[in-house]
Amino acid sequence: MANHWMTIKVGSVPLPVYIALSTVIVITGLLQQLPVNMLGGFAVILVMGWLLGTIGGKIPFLKNFGGPAILSLLVPSILVFFNLINKNIMGSAHILMKDANFLYFYIACLVCGSILGMNRKILVQGLFRMIIPMLLGMTFAMGIGTLVGVLLGLEWQHTLFYIVTPVLAGGIGEGILPLSLGYSAITGLGSEQLVAQLIPATIIGNFFAIMCTALLSSWGEKRPDLSGNGQLVKVGQTDDMKDALKEGSGELDLKKMGAGVLTACTLFIAGGLLQHFTGFPGPVLMIVLAAILKYLNVVPLETQQGSKQLYLFISGNFTFPVMAGLGLLYIPLKDVVGTLSIQYFLVVISVVFTVIATGFVVSRFMNMYPIEAAIISACQSGMGGTGDVAILSTANRMNLMPFAQVATRLGGAITVIVMTGIFRLIFKG
């Protein structure tokens, strides 16, 4: 009987081991004695994320519609909404997720590992080809979302700038905050007041994108002709696939993984440095740098393998814990509840559906798999890196992270710049 319980796993550990470890952490947290540092932060998000991800993967019906991702994001946010998480636990999670910015480390490891482990030709073709459906999706979504709002009785300027635009802005940190600062400079209203108005559209759009992605993933299983099973660009039998590192290629080597950590950190820092000189988003420039290095094939094979092994380790162990941390700190349900209405909800849905449908249709003319292109397009209406993680994990396609980051970061930056400029013209006019 004891052996039976040991076969049941919560996250990466057997159930009895999880119960023993989590009991210590929960009791310490309730006594408000958790260390407010990275150790306490990891303990909090691992206990919550592994449990919620496991439960979400076991619930009938829900498990096929993004259950692990939805539970990992939503349950912590609900607990915070009802004040069921004490300050000690929140403080531990805050110092890891916000002060140490573990999310960026997570994304950097995924981006570098997936790029360096990808076929060079597919990588370059995919990055360039996604730009066209991204721009078309943004344009159509702006028009259709605003039209839906007007037909439902909403004022077109409010619909376009305060509902449609934040859905496509690329998340809270990189999208909503600069957008609110731009709006604040134009209108004279406080940026904090504007953030509260803009955030709900981003959060609702993110959850609807997760649900659509689950449906797309399920559809792809029934229609294998539409799905690349995680591969974006269609390739023929003559394409050279020798440089594509398969999962687990090379012997597991902890020192190689160490090289992967340094590589990911260096590329992220280089992207930030280039942002200082160019003004383009650092995460996008990090992707460009990694892609150039991969295409030129200047990174030693063992370093590429180390980056790939690090990617597998991080994505396999920290995806749902990261989402649990994001649910605790980045999903303010009180802002969503205060602005919900049928009209608001329908406008957001129309925006998300338009970008996904555009990606699906345009992919047929770009030699891409429709399911993968649509899933990446869904990331345009997600919450930046948070949304990319939730959306791609729902479809079990974390290897698409580089393309998702381009759609989210670059698309969001374009949205913020263009719409702030248009808002300035209209407001002054």
C-alpha positions, 0 to 999 in steps of 0.5 A: 500500500505504501508503494502505491502512494509513492507512485502518486506524484505531486509535481516532482515528488511522491505524494507522501514526501509532498505532504511532509514537506508542504506541512512544514512550509504551511505551518511555518507560513501560518505562524508567519515565520517563513524567511522573507527571501528567495528560499521562502519564495520558492517554498511558497510557489512550489507548494502551491503550483505543484498542488494546483497543477496536479489537481488541474490535470486530474479534473475531468473536462477541465484538464482538457481546457487548460485546467492546470494553468487556470487553477494555478493562476486563479486559485492564488488570486482568489485567496488573495481577493478574500484576504486568506494569504497572510503578509509573511507568505505574500512577502516571501513570494513578492521578494522572489517574483518581483524583487528578484524577478524570477519570471524574467529568469524563467523566460530567459532560460526558456527562450535561450534553451528553445532557440539554441535547441531549434533547427536554424532554418525553422527558427529564422523562417518562423520569426520573420513569418509571424510578423505578418499575422501579428500585424494583421491580427492587431489591425483587424482586432482594433477595428472589430473590437471597436465596432463590437463595442459601438454596436453594444452601445459603448462610446468608440473612443473608450472602447478603443483606448481603454478596452481594446488597446490594453488587451493587445498591449503586451502585459502589465509591466511592459504594456499597461504601465507605459500605456498608463503613463502615456495616457496620464501625460496626455489627459492629466489623470493620475497613472494609478487611476488609469492602471485600474481602468486598463488592467481588467481588459488584460486579465480577462483577455488572458483567461479567454486566450487560455481557454481558446488555446485549450480548444485549439490544442484539442482540435489539433489532436483531432485534426493532425493535418492542421497541427505541427505538434509544436513545430510552427513552420512546415518543412519538407523531407529535404530540409536539413534537420541535423542541427535540431537538438532533440529533447534529452540530446547529449548526456545529462551534465550539470556543468553543461546546465551551468553554462546554460544559466550563464548563457541565458543571463548574458543574453538577457543582460545584452538585450537590456543593454541594447534597449538602452541604446535603441529603445526597443524592448530588451526581451525582443532584442534578447531573442534576436541575439539568440537567433543570430548566434544560433543561425551563425552556429557560433555557440559550441554544441555542448553549450547548446545542449546545456541550454536545452537541458536547462530549458527542460529542467526549468519548464518541467519543474517551475511552470505551474509554480511560476503561475501560482506566484503570478496569481498571488501578485499579478492578477488583481481580481478586485479590479476585474470584478469592479468593471465586469459587464456583458458589453465589456466581456464581449468586446474583449472576447471579440479582440482575442478571437480576431487575433487568433482567427487571423493567425489561423487563416494567414498561416495557410499562406505562410507555410505554417501550421494553423494550430501553432500559428493561432496559439502564438497569435493568442499570446498577443492578447495575453499578459506579457510573459505571464500570459505566454507561460500560461497559454503555451503550457496549456497547449503543452508547447513551451518550445514556441516561447521565442515566437510567442515572445516576439508576438507579445513583446514586439506586438505590445510595443507597437500597440503602445507606441502607435495607440498613444500617438493616436490618442494624443492626436484625438485628445488634442483635437 
